[in-house]
Amino acid sequence: MSLDSPVSRRLLSDEVFHRLRDSIVRGELPPGEKVKDSELAERLGLSRTPVREALARLADIGLVEAKPGVYTRITTLNRRDAEKTLAVLRALDQLAIETAVPVMTEQDLRQMREANRDFERAVADNDIAAVLAADDRFHAVPIAAADNPVLSRIVEQVHPQIHRILHRKFSTLLGGRNTIEHHDQLVDVCATGDARAAAELSGQHWSELGGHINQLFDTNQFAEAAAS
């Protein structure tokens, strides 16, 4: 496409959506912070329209909340929402794995192992962005093999809510060997072709992650200053 061709508003809206979503996940736009489309548009050097569209999409996936005429703010972190989100992700991941294992190829298994080695290196480097990217690549393999567009779309919508927690508390949740070892075990079970065992192992990992997150809420490590 020619450089002189105009960028469609839809593509611009997508770009703004992804930039704001990633800023929320990284905590650059912290939980509870009020945002204004005019100020965000100025920071991005854009008109307000694509920013408003992006904020509406972020509200749809639970990263932004709005009270018309009063405020638009970044959604706060709370235990109830985290538990419900984890329950959905656990079920979706188990469905993906149980569907994918019977049709997974050696290349799929190799991609999972390669992603886990990248994950391991990122953990050693304490590179949070690289950790989350490698983890996404690992889980994307069975999701792609499952060949279920609805499942893929829902996972993409829900994942950022948990990424916010993982990004904020990386050292607590992902700093050890537990996830690396779980990934290796999961690939080994997938390689046997036992779809049910692989799905059960995945479910156990999500349950363990939920337990770690609950401990963080128990110790008030997600306490946020109330938005005025």
C-alpha positions as CSV (number, residue, x, y, z in Angstrom):
1,M,0.0,0.0,0.0
2,S,1.3,3.5,-0.9
3,L,2.6,5.7,1.9
4,D,0.3,8.4,0.5
5,S,-2.8,6.2,1.1
6,P,-4.8,7.4,4.1
7,V,-4.9,5.3,7.2
8,S,-8.4,4.2,7.8
9,R,-10.1,5.4,11.0
10,R,-10.6,1.7,12.0
11,L,-6.9,1.1,11.9
12,L,-6.2,4.2,13.8
13,S,-8.7,3.2,16.5
14,D,-7.1,-0.2,16.7
15,E,-3.7,1.4,17.2
16,V,-5.0,3.7,20.0
17,F,-6.8,0.8,21.6
18,H,-3.6,-1.4,21.7
19,R,-1.5,1.5,23.0
20,L,-3.9,2.4,25.8
21,R,-4.5,-1.3,26.7
22,D,-0.8,-1.9,27.0
23,S,-0.3,1.2,29.1
24,I,-3.0,0.0,31.5
25,V,-1.4,-3.5,31.7
26,R,2.0,-2.0,32.4
27,G,0.5,0.4,35.0
28,E,1.4,3.5,33.2
29,L,-2.3,4.3,33.5
30,P,-2.8,3.0,37.1
31,P,-5.9,1.5,38.5
32,G,-8.4,4.2,39.6
33,E,-6.9,7.0,37.6
34,K,-9.4,9.2,35.9
35,V,-8.8,9.8,32.2
36,K,-10.1,12.3,29.7
37,D,-10.3,11.7,26.0
38,S,-9.2,15.2,25.3
39,E,-6.0,14.8,27.4
40,L,-5.2,11.4,25.9
41,A,-5.8,12.7,22.4
42,E,-3.4,15.5,23.0
43,R,-0.7,13.1,24.4
44,L,-1.2,10.9,21.3
45,G,-1.3,13.8,18.9
46,L,-4.7,12.7,17.6
47,S,-8.3,13.8,17.4
48,R,-10.7,12.8,20.2
49,T,-12.7,10.4,18.0
50,P,-10.4,7.4,17.9
51,V,-9.6,7.9,21.5
52,R,-13.3,7.8,22.5
53,E,-13.7,4.7,20.3
54,A,-10.7,3.0,22.0
55,L,-12.0,3.9,25.5
56,A,-15.4,2.3,24.7
57,R,-13.7,-0.9,23.6
58,L,-11.6,-0.9,26.7
59,A,-14.7,-0.5,28.8
60,D,-16.2,-3.6,26.9
61,I,-13.3,-5.7,28.1
62,G,-13.3,-4.4,31.7
63,L,-10.2,-2.3,31.7
64,V,-12.0,1.1,31.8
65,E,-15.2,2.0,33.7
66,A,-17.3,5.1,33.0
67,K,-20.1,7.0,34.7
68,P,-21.5,9.3,32.0
69,G,-21.1,12.9,32.8
70,V,-19.1,12.1,36.0
71,Y,-15.9,10.2,35.2
72,T,-14.0,7.8,33.0
73,R,-11.3,5.9,34.9
74,I,-9.1,2.9,34.8
75,T,-10.8,-0.1,36.5
76,T,-9.5,-0.9,39.9
77,L,-8.1,-4.3,40.8
78,N,-10.3,-6.4,43.1
79,R,-10.5,-10.0,44.2
80,R,-14.0,-10.8,42.9
81,D,-13.2,-9.7,39.3
82,A,-9.8,-11.5,39.4
83,E,-11.4,-14.8,40.6
84,K,-14.1,-14.6,37.9
85,T,-11.6,-13.8,35.2
86,L,-9.3,-16.6,36.2
87,A,-12.3,-19.1,36.2
88,V,-13.0,-18.1,32.6
89,L,-9.4,-18.4,31.5
90,R,-9.0,-21.7,33.2
91,A,-12.0,-23.1,31.4
92,L,-11.0,-21.7,28.1
93,D,-7.4,-23.0,28.3
94,Q,-8.7,-26.4,29.3
95,L,-11.1,-26.4,26.4
96,A,-8.3,-25.4,24.0
97,I,-5.9,-28.0,25.2
98,E,-8.4,-30.9,25.2
99,T,-9.5,-29.9,21.7
100,A,-5.9,-29.4,20.4
101,V,-4.0,-32.3,21.8
102,P,-5.4,-34.9,19.4
103,V,-4.3,-32.8,16.4
104,M,-1.1,-31.3,17.7
105,T,2.0,-31.8,15.6
106,E,5.7,-32.1,16.5
107,Q,6.0,-28.6,15.2
108,D,3.4,-27.4,17.7
109,L,5.2,-29.1,20.6
110,R,8.5,-27.7,19.5
111,Q,7.0,-24.2,19.4
112,M,5.7,-24.6,22.9
113,R,9.2,-25.8,24.1
114,E,10.9,-22.8,22.4
115,A,8.4,-20.4,23.9
116,N,9.1,-21.9,27.4
117,R,12.9,-21.5,26.9
118,D,12.2,-17.8,26.0
119,F,10.1,-17.6,29.1
120,E,12.9,-19.1,31.2
121,R,15.4,-16.6,29.9
122,A,13.0,-13.7,30.5
123,V,12.5,-14.8,34.1
124,A,16.2,-14.9,34.6
125,D,16.5,-11.4,33.2
126,N,13.5,-10.2,35.2
127,D,12.1,-8.9,31.9
128,I,8.4,-8.7,32.6
129,A,7.3,-7.7,29.1
130,A,9.3,-10.6,27.6
131,V,7.9,-13.0,30.2
132,L,4.3,-12.2,29.3
133,A,5.0,-12.3,25.6
134,A,6.6,-15.7,25.9
135,D,3.8,-17.0,28.1
136,D,1.3,-15.8,25.5
137,R,3.2,-17.5,22.7
138,F,3.2,-20.8,24.7
139,H,-0.5,-20.8,25.3
140,A,-1.2,-19.5,21.8
141,V,0.0,-22.8,20.3
142,P,-2.9,-25.0,21.6
143,I,-5.4,-22.2,21.1
144,A,-4.4,-22.0,17.4
145,A,-4.4,-25.8,17.1
146,A,-7.9,-25.9,18.6
147,D,-9.0,-23.9,15.6
148,N,-11.9,-22.2,17.4
149,P,-12.2,-18.5,16.5
150,V,-14.7,-17.8,19.2
151,L,-12.4,-19.2,21.9
152,S,-9.5,-17.2,20.5
153,R,-11.4,-14.0,20.5
154,I,-12.6,-14.4,24.1
155,V,-9.2,-15.2,25.3
156,E,-7.8,-12.1,23.7
157,Q,-10.4,-10.0,25.4
158,V,-10.0,-11.5,28.8
159,H,-6.2,-11.9,29.1
160,P,-5.3,-8.2,29.7
161,Q,-7.2,-8.2,33.0
162,I,-4.9,-10.9,34.4
163,H,-1.8,-9.4,32.7
164,R,-2.3,-6.3,34.8
165,I,-1.8,-8.5,37.9
166,L,1.1,-10.5,36.5
167,H,2.8,-7.3,35.4
168,R,2.4,-5.6,38.8
169,K,3.4,-8.7,40.9
170,F,5.8,-10.5,38.5
171,S,8.4,-11.4,41.2
172,T,5.8,-12.9,43.5
173,L,3.9,-14.9,40.9
174,L,6.4,-15.8,38.2
175,G,9.8,-15.4,39.6
176,G,10.4,-19.0,40.6
177,R,10.7,-22.3,38.7
178,N,7.1,-23.3,39.2
179,T,5.6,-22.0,35.9
180,I,8.7,-23.1,33.8
181,E,8.4,-26.6,35.2
182,H,4.6,-26.6,34.7
183,H,5.1,-25.7,31.0
184,D,7.6,-28.5,30.5
185,Q,5.3,-31.0,32.2
186,L,2.3,-29.8,30.1
187,V,4.3,-30.2,26.8
188,D,5.3,-33.7,27.9
189,V,1.7,-34.7,28.6
190,C,0.5,-33.2,25.4
191,A,3.1,-35.3,23.5
192,T,1.5,-38.5,24.9
193,G,-1.8,-37.6,23.3
194,D,-3.7,-37.8,26.6
195,A,-6.0,-34.8,26.1
196,R,-7.9,-35.1,29.3
197,A,-4.7,-35.4,31.5
198,A,-3.2,-32.4,29.7
199,A,-6.4,-30.3,30.4
200,E,-6.4,-31.4,34.0
201,L,-2.8,-30.4,34.4
202,S,-3.5,-27.0,32.9
203,G,-6.5,-26.5,35.2
204,Q,-4.2,-27.2,38.2
205,H,-1.8,-24.5,37.1
206,W,-4.6,-21.9,36.8
207,S,-5.9,-22.9,40.2
208,E,-2.4,-22.5,41.7
209,L,-2.1,-19.1,40.1
210,G,-5.5,-18.1,41.6
211,G,-4.2,-19.1,45.0
212,H,-1.1,-16.9,44.6
213,I,-3.3,-14.0,43.6
214,N,-5.6,-14.5,46.5
215,Q,-2.7,-14.3,48.8
216,L,-1.8,-11.0,47.4
217,F,-5.3,-9.7,48.1
218,D,-5.1,-11.2,51.6
219,T,-2.0,-9.2,52.3
220,N,-3.5,-6.1,50.8
221,Q,-0.8,-5.8,48.1
222,F,-3.4,-4.6,45.6
223,A,-4.8,-1.8,47.7
224,E,-5.4,1.3,45.6
225,A,-6.0,4.8,46.7
226,A,-9.6,5.6,46.3
227,A,-10.3,7.8,43.3
228,S,-11.6,11.2,44.4
